[in-house]
């Protein structure tokens, strides 16, 4: 059985010292091992941004896509081989800005993906512009007079479109993050994990010290993740001074892949040899590799 170390590769991260992405990276490796997965069973898909470098630093299958587009690419991969555990590693800009419609569609289809959002409430890689989760009045280089936009509420949004696994975690609470990610990786269907991730360089206002006294664990507060009304109430009423982390909702419903007859009857497409043209593949390989 793999350990977290088995997901190490020799590439060293270029993240700023103290960045919340380090804990997420460690959390992912530990959760993958805890979920009983081996590197060859995992596909990590990034978009563009600091968050999306995580696949480069992890020993597993990986794909770097376009800004805002990791979700449809991840779902394409899942449809080609639904035996893989497919995980999107993207930021709040990628997921709640450019790729928002992809998130909504993946959730309402219950696509077999985990969508991990490193939510630092700013565009970090491009050096500090307000993002879809920045608060109103937030001053950045692109909003010198303060952002006019109301921020997205990712938890309420995911609940509203029928998300079967909707969670929030905090990169300053590694043990809890590992637990939430393990549950997400083993969930059958689409899992959204919104992770509060301090960007120490461009968004020091939302730091570890800001979040630590505010977060509390839903599991310790007795929240029942099958109770939609309770999840909705929490998502709408608690933010700012009191921030719940944990699984808001988890229910079991048929996944998109299970509802597709060609997959449910025949197994993963990559193993259905009648769809596989060895000669065409050899020509493609010759051309592109
Ligand atoms: Fe992390 Fe922000 Fe640095 Fe990017 S810019 S690596 S998010 S601290």
Boltz pocket constraint, residues with backbone or C-beta under 6 A from the ligand:
constraints:
  - pocket:
      binder: B
      contacts: [[A, 14], [A, 15], [A, 16], [A, 17], [A, 18], [A, 19], [A, 20], [A, 21], [A, 50], [A, 120], [A, 124], [A, 125], [A, 198], [A, 199], [A, 200], [A, 201], [A, 202]]
      max_distance: 6.0
